């Protein structure tokens, strides 16, 4: 009877660990998506800066 309880406790422990790992994976994926969005926004800003710099250079000529 004691072995059955130990096996059940281990199953519950591994199930809890699996839920935690899934939650951590979900958070990691969300953070990676946020980082990607920030990189894209940064790239757009760099493109705007290049465009504005080129406009300024044309105006200075």
PQR file of N, CA, C, O and H, with PARSE charges and radii, in Angstrom:
ATOM      1  N   UNK A   1       0.827  -1.202   0.000 -0.4000 1.5000
ATOM      2  CA  UNK A   1       0.000   0.000   0.000 -0.0000 2.0000
ATOM      3  C   UNK A   1       0.864   1.257   0.000  0.5500 1.7000
ATOM      4  O   UNK A   1       0.529   2.241  -0.658 -0.5500 1.4000
ATOM      5  N   UNK A   2       1.970   1.228   0.732 -0.4000 1.5000
ATOM      6  CA  UNK A   2       2.849   2.389   0.794 -0.0000 2.0000
ATOM      7  C   UNK A   2       3.488   2.699  -0.542  0.5500 1.7000
ATOM      8  O   UNK A   2       3.702   3.865  -0.874 -0.5500 1.4000
ATOM      9  H   UNK A   2       2.243   0.428   1.267  0.4000 1.0000
ATOM     10  N   UNK A   3       3.796   1.664  -1.315 -0.4000 1.5000
ATOM     11  CA  UNK A   3       4.425   1.861  -2.623 -0.0000 2.0000
ATOM     12  C   UNK A   3       3.448   2.554  -3.576  0.5500 1.7000
ATOM     13  O   UNK A   3       3.849   3.403  -4.372 -0.5500 1.4000
ATOM     14  H   UNK A   3       3.623   0.717  -1.045  0.4000 1.0000
ATOM     15  N   UNK A   4       2.187   2.197  -3.492 -0.4000 1.5000
ATOM     16  CA  UNK A   4       1.177   2.816  -4.341 -0.0000 2.0000
ATOM     17  C   UNK A   4       1.094   4.316  -4.054  0.5500 1.7000
ATOM     18  O   UNK A   4       0.997   5.130  -4.973 -0.5500 1.4000
ATOM     19  H   UNK A   4       1.861   1.508  -2.845  0.4000 1.0000
ATOM     20  N   UNK A   5       1.132   4.664  -2.784 -0.4000 1.5000
ATOM     21  CA  UNK A   5       1.095   6.093  -2.408 -0.0000 2.0000
ATOM     22  C   UNK A   5       2.349   6.811  -2.902  0.5500 1.7000
ATOM     23  O   UNK A   5       2.272   7.943  -3.379 -0.5500 1.4000
ATOM     24  H   UNK A   5       1.211   4.003  -2.038  0.4000 1.0000
ATOM     25  N   UNK A   6       3.497   6.157  -2.788 -0.4000 1.5000
ATOM     26  CA  UNK A   6       4.746   6.774  -3.268 -0.0000 2.0000
ATOM     27  C   UNK A   6       4.700   6.992  -4.776  0.5500 1.7000
ATOM     28  O   UNK A   6       5.113   8.037  -5.278 -0.5500 1.4000
ATOM     29  H   UNK A   6       3.560   5.237  -2.400  0.4000 1.0000
ATOM     30  N   UNK A   7       4.195   5.998  -5.486 -0.4000 1.5000
ATOM     31  CA  UNK A   7       4.078   6.136  -6.940 -0.0000 2.0000
ATOM     32  C   UNK A   7       3.120   7.275  -7.281  0.5500 1.7000
ATOM     33  O   UNK A   7       3.403   8.074  -8.173 -0.5500 1.4000
ATOM     34  H   UNK A   7       3.859   5.149  -5.078  0.4000 1.0000
ATOM     35  N   UNK A   8       2.005   7.356  -6.590 -0.4000 1.5000
ATOM     36  CA  UNK A   8       1.042   8.434  -6.839 -0.0000 2.0000
ATOM     37  C   UNK A   8       1.661   9.793  -6.514  0.5500 1.7000
ATOM     38  O   UNK A   8       1.452  10.760  -7.245 -0.5500 1.4000
ATOM     39  H   UNK A   8       1.775   6.707  -5.866  0.4000 1.0000
ATOM     40  N   UNK A   9       2.416   9.870  -5.430 -0.4000 1.5000
ATOM     41  CA  UNK A   9       3.072  11.135  -5.055 -0.0000 2.0000
ATOM     42  C   UNK A   9       4.075  11.539  -6.128  0.5500 1.7000
ATOM     43  O   UNK A   9       4.171  12.716  -6.474 -0.5500 1.4000
ATOM     44  H   UNK A   9       2.586   9.084  -4.836  0.4000 1.0000
ATOM     45  N   UNK A  10       4.820  10.574  -6.656 -0.4000 1.5000
ATOM     46  CA  UNK A  10       5.781  10.879  -7.718 -0.0000 2.0000
ATOM     47  C   UNK A  10       5.077  11.350  -8.984  0.5500 1.7000
ATOM     48  O   UNK A  10       5.532  12.288  -9.640 -0.5500 1.4000
ATOM     49  H   UNK A  10       4.742   9.617  -6.374  0.4000 1.0000
ATOM     50  N   UNK A  11       3.962  10.696  -9.329 -0.4000 1.5000
ATOM     51  CA  UNK A  11       3.193  11.120 -10.500 -0.0000 2.0000
ATOM     52  C   UNK A  11       2.715  12.550 -10.338  0.5500 1.7000
ATOM     53  O   UNK A  11       2.798  13.348 -11.272 -0.5500 1.4000
ATOM     54  H   UNK A  11       3.593   9.935  -8.796  0.4000 1.0000
ATOM     55  N   UNK A  12       2.215  12.875  -9.154 -0.4000 1.5000
ATOM     56  CA  UNK A  12       1.746  14.239  -8.895 -0.0000 2.0000
ATOM     57  C   UNK A  12       2.898  15.228  -8.944  0.5500 1.7000
ATOM     58  O   UNK A  12       2.752  16.334  -9.463 -0.5500 1.4000
ATOM     59  H   UNK A  12       2.148  12.227  -8.395  0.4000 1.0000
ATOM     60  N   UNK A  13       4.037  14.831  -8.407 -0.4000 1.5000
ATOM     61  CA  UNK A  13       5.215  15.702  -8.422 -0.0000 2.0000
ATOM     62  C   UNK A  13       5.645  15.988  -9.862  0.5500 1.7000
ATOM     63  O   UNK A  13       5.924  17.134 -10.214 -0.5500 1.4000
ATOM     64  H   UNK A  13       4.155  13.932  -7.986  0.4000 1.0000
ATOM     65  N   UNK A  14       5.699  14.941 -10.695 -0.4000 1.5000
ATOM     66  CA  UNK A  14       6.102  15.139 -12.084 -0.0000 2.0000
ATOM     67  C   UNK A  14       5.054  15.926 -12.864  0.5500 1.7000
ATOM     68  O   UNK A  14       5.406  16.711 -13.744 -0.5500 1.4000
ATOM     69  H   UNK A  14       5.473  14.009 -10.409  0.4000 1.0000
ATOM     70  N   UNK A  15       3.776  15.731 -12.557 -0.4000 1.5000
ATOM     71  CA  UNK A  15       2.720  16.503 -13.211 -0.0000 2.0000
ATOM     72  C   UNK A  15       2.850  17.984 -12.854  0.5500 1.7000
ATOM     73  O   UNK A  15       2.697  18.853 -13.712 -0.5500 1.4000
ATOM     74  H   UNK A  15       3.490  15.093 -11.841  0.4000 1.0000
ATOM     75  N   UNK A  16       3.134  18.261 -11.580 -0.4000 1.5000
ATOM     76  CA  UNK A  16       3.317  19.654 -11.152 -0.0000 2.0000
ATOM     77  C   UNK A  16       4.540  20.262 -11.829  0.5500 1.7000
ATOM     78  O   UNK A  16       4.505  21.410 -12.273 -0.5500 1.4000
ATOM     79  H   UNK A  16       3.259  17.555 -10.883  0.4000 1.0000
ATOM     80  N   UNK A  17       5.610  19.496 -11.906 -0.4000 1.5000
ATOM     81  CA  UNK A  17       6.826  19.975 -12.564 -0.0000 2.0000
ATOM     82  C   UNK A  17       6.550  20.260 -14.038  0.5500 1.7000
ATOM     83  O   UNK A  17       7.029  21.255 -14.583 -0.5500 1.4000
ATOM     84  H   UNK A  17       5.638  18.563 -11.546  0.4000 1.0000
ATOM     85  N   UNK A  18       5.776  19.385 -14.681 -0.4000 1.5000
ATOM     86  CA  UNK A  18       5.433  19.571 -16.090 -0.0000 2.0000
ATOM     87  C   UNK A  18       4.601  20.837 -16.290  0.5500 1.7000
ATOM     88  O   UNK A  18       4.813  21.574 -17.253 -0.5500 1.4000
ATOM     89  H   UNK A  18       5.387  18.577 -14.238  0.4000 1.0000
ATOM     90  N   UNK A  19       3.655  21.090 -15.384 -0.4000 1.5000
ATOM     91  CA  UNK A  19       2.846  22.316 -15.489 -0.0000 2.0000
ATOM     92  C   UNK A  19       3.723  23.557 -15.342  0.5500 1.7000
ATOM     93  O   UNK A  19       3.544  24.541 -16.060 -0.5500 1.4000
ATOM     94  H   UNK A  19       3.483  20.491 -14.602  0.4000 1.0000
ATOM     95  N   UNK A  20       4.662  23.504 -14.416 -0.4000 1.5000
ATOM     96  CA  UNK A  20       5.574  24.641 -14.220 -0.0000 2.0000
ATOM     97  C   UNK A  20       6.428  24.850 -15.463  0.5500 1.7000
ATOM     98  O   UNK A  20       6.614  25.984 -15.905 -0.5500 1.4000
ATOM     99  H   UNK A  20       4.807  22.705 -13.833  0.4000 1.0000
ATOM    100  N   UNK A  21       6.944  23.775 -16.025 -0.4000 1.5000
ATOM    101  CA  UNK A  21       7.777  23.884 -17.228 -0.0000 2.0000
ATOM    102  C   UNK A  21       6.972  24.448 -18.395  0.5500 1.7000
ATOM    103  O   UNK A  21       7.486  25.262 -19.163 -0.5500 1.4000
ATOM    104  H   UNK A  21       6.793  22.854 -15.666  0.4000 1.0000
ATOM    105  N   UNK A  22       5.722  24.026 -18.537 -0.4000 1.5000
ATOM    106  CA  UNK A  22       4.872  24.543 -19.607 -0.0000 2.0000
ATOM    107  C   UNK A  22       4.615  26.039 -19.413  0.5500 1.7000
ATOM    108  O   UNK A  22       4.627  26.804 -20.377 -0.5500 1.4000
ATOM    109  H   UNK A  22       5.304  23.365 -17.914  0.4000 1.0000
ATOM    110  N   UNK A  23       4.386  26.447 -18.180 -0.4000 1.5000
ATOM    111  CA  UNK A  23       4.168  27.870 -17.898 -0.0000 2.0000
ATOM    112  C   UNK A  23       5.419  28.675 -18.199  0.5500 1.7000
ATOM    113  O   UNK A  23       5.339  29.764 -18.769 -0.5500 1.4000
ATOM    114  H   UNK A  23       4.376  25.825 -17.396  0.4000 1.0000
ATOM    115  N   UNK A  24       6.574  28.146 -17.820 -0.4000 1.5000
ATOM    116  CA  UNK A  24       7.834  28.842 -18.106 -0.0000 2.0000
ATOM    117  C   UNK A  24       8.088  28.941 -19.605  0.5500 1.7000
ATOM    118  O   UNK A  24       8.553  29.971 -20.094 -0.5500 1.4000
ATOM    119  H   UNK A  24       6.639  27.262 -17.357  0.4000 1.0000
ATOM    120  N   UNK A  25       7.784  27.882 -20.325 -0.4000 1.5000
ATOM    121  CA  UNK A  25       7.945  27.891 -21.772 -0.0000 2.0000
ATOM    122  C   UNK A  25       7.038  28.928 -22.416  0.5500 1.7000
ATOM    123  O   UNK A  25       7.443  29.632 -23.341 -0.5500 1.4000
ATOM    124  H   UNK A  25       7.406  27.046 -19.928  0.4000 1.0000
ATOM    125  N   UNK A  26       5.818  29.017 -21.924 -0.4000 1.5000
ATOM    126  CA  UNK A  26       4.876  30.003 -22.456 -0.0000 2.0000
ATOM    127  C   UNK A  26       5.385  31.427 -22.201  0.5500 1.7000
ATOM    128  O   UNK A  26       5.312  32.280 -23.086 -0.5500 1.4000
ATOM    129  H   UNK A  26       5.489  28.445 -21.172  0.4000 1.0000
ATOM    130  N   UNK A  27       5.896  31.681 -21.005 -0.4000 1.5000
ATOM    131  CA  UNK A  27       6.444  33.003 -20.682 -0.0000 2.0000
ATOM    132  C   UNK A  27       7.644  33.307 -21.572  0.5500 1.7000
ATOM    133  O   UNK A  27       7.788  34.422 -22.075 -0.5500 1.4000
ATOM    134  H   UNK A  27       5.956  30.989 -20.286  0.4000 1.0000
ATOM    135  N   UNK A  28       8.507  32.305 -21.762 -0.4000 1.5000
ATOM    136  CA  UNK A  28       9.685  32.501 -22.608 -0.0000 2.0000
ATOM    137  C   UNK A  28       9.268  32.843 -24.041  0.5500 1.7000
ATOM    138  O   UNK A  28       9.840  33.743 -24.656 -0.5500 1.4000
ATOM    139  H   UNK A  28       8.390  31.400 -21.354  0.4000 1.0000
ATOM    140  N   UNK A  29       8.288  32.138 -24.562 -0.4000 1.5000
ATOM    141  CA  UNK A  29       7.822  32.414 -25.923 -0.0000 2.0000
ATOM    142  C   UNK A  29       7.230  33.808 -26.029  0.5500 1.7000
ATOM    143  O   UNK A  29       7.426  34.500 -27.028 -0.5500 1.4000
ATOM    144  H   UNK A  29       7.824  31.407 -24.063  0.4000 1.0000
ATOM    145  N   UNK A  30       6.504  34.221 -24.997 -0.4000 1.5000
ATOM    146  CA  UNK A  30       5.918  35.561 -24.994 -0.0000 2.0000
ATOM    147  C   UNK A  30       7.022  36.621 -24.980  0.5500 1.7000
ATOM    148  O   UNK A  30       6.942  37.616 -25.701 -0.5500 1.4000
ATOM    149  H   UNK A  30       6.344  33.659 -24.185  0.4000 1.0000
ATOM    150  N   UNK A  31       8.047  36.405 -24.160 -0.4000 1.5000
ATOM    151  CA  UNK A  31       9.152  37.372 -24.083 -0.0000 2.0000
ATOM    152  C   UNK A  31       9.912  37.425 -25.405  0.5500 1.7000
ATOM    153  O   UNK A  31      10.324  38.499 -25.843 -0.5500 1.4000
ATOM    154  H   UNK A  31       8.112  35.597 -23.574  0.4000 1.0000
ATOM    155  N   UNK A  32      10.097  36.272 -26.038 -0.4000 1.5000
ATOM    156  CA  UNK A  32      10.782  36.252 -27.332 -0.0000 2.0000
ATOM    157  C   UNK A  32       9.967  37.012 -28.383  0.5500 1.7000
ATOM    158  O   UNK A  32      10.538  37.707 -29.223 -0.5500 1.4000
ATOM    159  H   UNK A  32       9.762  35.400 -25.682  0.4000 1.0000
ATOM    160  N   UNK A  33       8.656  36.886 -28.342 -0.4000 1.5000
ATOM    161  CA  UNK A  33       7.794  37.630 -29.269 -0.0000 2.0000
ATOM    162  C   UNK A  33       7.897  39.127 -29.008  0.5500 1.7000
ATOM    163  O   UNK A  33       7.935  39.923 -29.946 -0.5500 1.4000
ATOM    164  H   UNK A  33       8.192  36.322 -27.659  0.4000 1.0000
ATOM    165  N   UNK A  34       7.944  39.513 -27.732 -0.4000 1.5000
ATOM    166  CA  UNK A  34       8.088  40.931 -27.393 -0.0000 2.0000
ATOM    167  C   UNK A  34       9.430  41.468 -27.874  0.5500 1.7000
ATOM    168  O   UNK A  34       9.499  42.583 -28.393 -0.5500 1.4000
ATOM    169  H   UNK A  34       7.913  38.866 -26.970  0.4000 1.0000
ATOM    170  N   UNK A  35      10.488  40.694 -27.710 -0.4000 1.5000
ATOM    171  CA  UNK A  35      11.819  41.100 -28.168 -0.0000 2.0000
ATOM    172  C   UNK A  35      11.818  41.263 -29.681  0.5500 1.7000
ATOM    173  O   UNK A  35      12.366  42.235 -30.202 -0.5500 1.4000
ATOM    174  H   UNK A  35      10.432  39.789 -27.289  0.4000 1.0000
ATOM    175  N   UNK A  36      11.203  40.316 -30.392 -0.4000 1.5000
ATOM    176  CA  UNK A  36      11.137  40.406 -31.848 -0.0000 2.0000
ATOM    177  C   UNK A  36      10.381  41.659 -32.287  0.5500 1.7000
ATOM    178  O   UNK A  36      10.790  42.335 -33.231 -0.5500 1.4000
ATOM    179  H   UNK A  36      10.757  39.527 -29.969  0.4000 1.0000
ATOM    180  N   UNK A  37       9.287  41.963 -31.608 -0.4000 1.5000
ATOM    181  CA  UNK A  37       8.521  43.168 -31.946 -0.0000 2.0000
ATOM    182  C   UNK A  37       9.353  44.418 -31.711  0.5500 1.7000
ATOM    183  O   UNK A  37       9.298  45.357 -32.505 -0.5500 1.4000
ATOM    184  H   UNK A  37       8.955  41.414 -30.841  0.4000 1.0000
ATOM    185  N   UNK A  38      10.124  44.440 -30.630 -0.4000 1.5000
ATOM    186  CA  UNK A  38      10.982  45.593 -30.356 -0.0000 2.0000
ATOM    187  C   UNK A  38      12.088  45.724 -31.399  0.5500 1.7000
ATOM    188  O   UNK A  38      12.441  46.834 -31.797 -0.5500 1.4000
ATOM    189  H   UNK A  38      10.169  43.677 -29.985  0.4000 1.0000
ATOM    190  N   UNK A  39      12.632  44.598 -31.838 -0.4000 1.5000
ATOM    191  CA  UNK A  39      13.666  44.636 -32.879 -0.0000 2.0000
ATOM    192  C   UNK A  39      13.104  45.193 -34.184  0.5500 1.7000
ATOM    193  O   UNK A  39      13.757  45.978 -34.872 -0.5500 1.4000
ATOM    194  H   UNK A  39      12.345  43.696 -31.514  0.4000 1.0000
ATOM    195  N   UNK A  40      11.878  44.773 -34.513 -0.4000 1.5000
ATOM    196  CA  UNK A  40      11.248  45.283 -35.732 -0.0000 2.0000
ATOM    197  C   UNK A  40      10.997  46.779 -35.623  0.5500 1.7000
ATOM    198  O   UNK A  40      11.225  47.522 -36.578 -0.5500 1.4000
ATOM    199  H   UNK A  40      11.348  44.136 -33.955  0.4000 1.0000
ATOM    200  N   UNK A  41      10.534  47.218 -34.475 -0.4000 1.5000
ATOM    201  CA  UNK A  41      10.280  48.643 -34.260 -0.0000 2.0000
ATOM    202  C   UNK A  41      11.589  49.430 -34.348  0.5500 1.7000
ATOM    203  O   UNK A  41      11.629  50.522 -34.916 -0.5500 1.4000
ATOM    204  H   UNK A  41      10.348  46.615 -33.699  0.4000 1.0000
ATOM    205  N   UNK A  42      12.656  48.867 -33.783 -0.4000 1.5000
ATOM    206  CA  UNK A  42      13.973  49.504 -33.843 -0.0000 2.0000
ATOM    207  C   UNK A  42      14.442  49.615 -35.291  0.5500 1.7000
ATOM    208  O   UNK A  42      15.001  50.636 -35.692 -0.5500 1.4000
ATOM    209  H   UNK A  42      12.623  47.980 -33.322  0.4000 1.0000
ATOM    210  N   UNK A  43      14.213  48.564 -36.070 -0.4000 1.5000
ATOM    211  CA  UNK A  43      14.592  48.593 -37.482 -0.0000 2.0000
ATOM    212  C   UNK A  43      13.828  49.666 -38.240  0.5500 1.7000
ATOM    213  O   UNK A  43      14.388  50.335 -39.109 -0.5500 1.4000
ATOM    214  H   UNK A  43      13.759  47.735 -35.745  0.4000 1.0000
ATOM    215  N   UNK A  44      12.548  49.834 -37.915 -0.4000 1.5000
ATOM    216  CA  UNK A  44      11.754  50.882 -38.559 -0.0000 2.0000
ATOM    217  C   UNK A  44      12.286  52.261 -38.198  0.5500 1.7000
ATOM    218  O   UNK A  44      12.340  53.153 -39.045 -0.5500 1.4000
ATOM    219  H   UNK A  44      12.093  49.291 -37.209  0.4000 1.0000
ATOM    220  N   UNK A  45      12.674  52.432 -36.954 -0.4000 1.5000
ATOM    221  CA  UNK A  45      13.227  53.727 -36.524 -0.0000 2.0000
ATOM    222  C   UNK A  45      14.541  54.015 -37.235  0.5500 1.7000
ATOM    223  O   UNK A  45      14.788  55.142 -37.661 -0.5500 1.4000
ATOM    224  H   UNK A  45      12.630  51.708 -36.266  0.4000 1.0000
ATOM    225  N   UNK A  46      15.379  52.997 -37.361 -0.4000 1.5000
ATOM    226  CA  UNK A  46      16.648  53.190 -38.072 -0.0000 2.0000
ATOM    227  C   UNK A  46      16.400  53.597 -39.519  0.5500 1.7000
ATOM    228  O   UNK A  46      17.093  54.462 -40.055 -0.5500 1.4000
ATOM    229  H   UNK A  46      15.178  52.081 -37.014  0.4000 1.0000
ATOM    230  N   UNK A  47      15.414  52.973 -40.143 -0.4000 1.5000
ATOM    231  CA  UNK A  47      15.077  53.318 -41.532 -0.0000 2.0000
ATOM    232  C   UNK A  47      14.577  54.760 -41.606  0.5500 1.7000
ATOM    233  O   UNK A  47      14.933  55.487 -42.533 -0.5500 1.4000
ATOM    234  H   UNK A  47      14.852  52.270 -39.707  0.4000 1.0000
ATOM    235  N   UNK A  48      13.758  55.181 -40.645 -0.4000 1.5000
ATOM    236  CA  UNK A  48      13.278  56.564 -40.624 -0.0000 2.0000
ATOM    237  C   UNK A  48      14.446  57.534 -40.449  0.5500 1.7000
ATOM    238  O   UNK A  48      14.490  58.581 -41.094 -0.5500 1.4000
ATOM    239  H   UNK A  48      13.469  54.590 -39.892  0.4000 1.0000
ATOM    240  N   UNK A  49      15.383  57.186 -39.583 -0.4000 1.5000
ATOM    241  CA  UNK A  49      16.552  58.054 -39.359 -0.0000 2.0000
ATOM    242  C   UNK A  49      17.371  58.178 -40.640  0.5500 1.7000
ATOM    243  O   UNK A  49      17.809  59.273 -40.992 -0.5500 1.4000
ATOM    244  H   UNK A  49      15.347  56.335 -39.059  0.4000 1.0000
ATOM    245  N   UNK A  50      17.583  57.058 -41.341 -0.4000 1.5000
ATOM    246  CA  UNK A  50      18.327  57.108 -42.613 -0.0000 2.0000
ATOM    247  C   UNK A  50      17.601  57.986 -43.620  0.5500 1.7000
ATOM    248  O   UNK A  50      18.220  58.785 -44.323 -0.5500 1.4000
ATOM    249  H   UNK A  50      17.228  56.168 -41.055  0.4000 1.0000
ATOM    250  N   UNK A  51      16.295  57.829 -43.683 -0.4000 1.5000
ATOM    251  CA  UNK A  51      15.498  58.621 -44.622 -0.0000 2.0000
ATOM    252  C   UNK A  51      15.583  60.111 -44.293  0.5500 1.7000
ATOM    253  O   UNK A  51      15.798  60.941 -45.177 -0.5500 1.4000
ATOM    254  H   UNK A  51      15.793  57.180 -43.111  0.4000 1.0000
ATOM    255  N   UNK A  52      15.414  60.438 -43.012 -0.4000 1.5000
ATOM    256  CA  UNK A  52      15.489  61.850 -42.608 -0.0000 2.0000
ATOM    257  C   UNK A  52      16.882  62.423 -42.818  0.5500 1.7000
ATOM    258  O   UNK A  52      17.028  63.579 -43.214 -0.5500 1.4000
ATOM    259  H   UNK A  52      15.240  59.763 -42.294  0.4000 1.0000
ATOM    260  N   UNK A  53      17.899  61.621 -42.554 -0.4000 1.5000
ATOM    261  CA  UNK A  53      19.277  62.072 -42.771 -0.0000 2.0000
ATOM    262  C   UNK A  53      19.507  62.369 -44.249  0.5500 1.7000
ATOM    263  O   UNK A  53      20.129  63.374 -44.594 -0.5500 1.4000
ATOM    264  H   UNK A  53      17.779  60.682 -42.232  0.4000 1.0000
ATOM    265  N   UNK A  54      19.015  61.508 -45.108 -0.4000 1.5000
ATOM    266  CA  UNK A  54      19.158  61.728 -46.554 -0.0000 2.0000
ATOM    267  C   UNK A  54      18.419  62.994 -46.973  0.5500 1.7000
ATOM    268  O   UNK A  54      18.920  63.746 -47.810 -0.5500 1.4000
ATOM    269  H   UNK A  54      18.510  60.692 -44.828  0.4000 1.0000
ATOM    270  N   UNK A  55      17.234  63.246 -46.407 -0.4000 1.5000
ATOM    271  CA  UNK A  55      16.492  64.459 -46.732 -0.0000 2.0000
ATOM    272  C   UNK A  55      17.264  65.698 -46.297  0.5500 1.7000
ATOM    273  O   UNK A  55      17.327  66.681 -47.035 -0.5500 1.4000
ATOM    274  H   UNK A  55      16.828  62.636 -45.728  0.4000 1.0000
ATOM    275  N   UNK A  56      17.847  65.658 -45.116 -0.4000 1.5000
ATOM    276  CA  UNK A  56      18.619  66.792 -44.600 -0.0000 2.0000
ATOM    277  C   UNK A  56      19.825  67.046 -45.502  0.5500 1.7000
ATOM    278  O   UNK A  56      20.144  68.190 -45.825 -0.5500 1.4000
ATOM    279  H   UNK A  56      17.796  64.859 -44.516  0.4000 1.0000
ATOM    280  N   UNK A  57      20.486  65.968 -45.900 -0.4000 1.5000
ATOM    281  CA  UNK A  57      21.668  66.120 -46.756 -0.0000 2.0000
ATOM    282  C   UNK A  57      21.271  66.759 -48.095  0.5500 1.7000
ATOM    283  O   UNK A  57      22.000  67.606 -48.613 -0.5500 1.4000
ATOM    284  H   UNK A  57      20.227  65.038 -45.637  0.4000 1.0000
ATOM    285  N   UNK A  58      20.128  66.361 -48.655 -0.4000 1.5000
ATOM    286  CA  UNK A  58      19.672  66.972 -49.918 -0.0000 2.0000
ATOM    287  C   UNK A  58      19.343  68.446 -49.720  0.5500 1.7000
ATOM    288  O   UNK A  58      19.617  69.266 -50.596 -0.5500 1.4000
ATOM    289  H   UNK A  58      19.536  65.673 -48.235  0.4000 1.0000
ATOM    290  N   UNK A  59      18.762  68.784 -48.583 -0.4000 1.5000
ATOM    291  CA  UNK A  59      18.402  70.180 -48.324 -0.0000 2.0000
ATOM    292  C   UNK A  59      19.652  71.047 -48.121  0.5500 1.7000
ATOM    293  O   UNK A  59      19.638  72.240 -48.423 -0.5500 1.4000
ATOM    294  H   UNK A  59      18.540  68.117 -47.871  0.4000 1.0000
ATOM    295  N   UNK A  60      20.718  70.451 -47.617 -0.4000 1.5000
ATOM    296  CA  UNK A  60      21.929  71.220 -47.368 -0.0000 2.0000
ATOM    297  C   UNK A  60      22.695  71.525 -48.648  0.5500 1.7000
ATOM    298  O   UNK A  60      23.529  72.430 -48.662 -0.5500 1.4000
ATOM    299  H   UNK A  60      20.730  69.482 -47.371  0.4000 1.0000
ATOM    300  N   UNK A  61      22.433  70.797 -49.707 -0.4000 1.5000
ATOM    301  CA  UNK A  61      23.172  71.012 -50.961 -0.0000 2.0000
ATOM    302  C   UNK A  61      22.708  72.235 -51.681  0.5500 1.7000
ATOM    303  O   UNK A  61      23.227  72.557 -52.750 -0.5500 1.4000
ATOM    304  H   UNK A  61      21.756  70.061 -49.695  0.4000 1.0000
TER
END
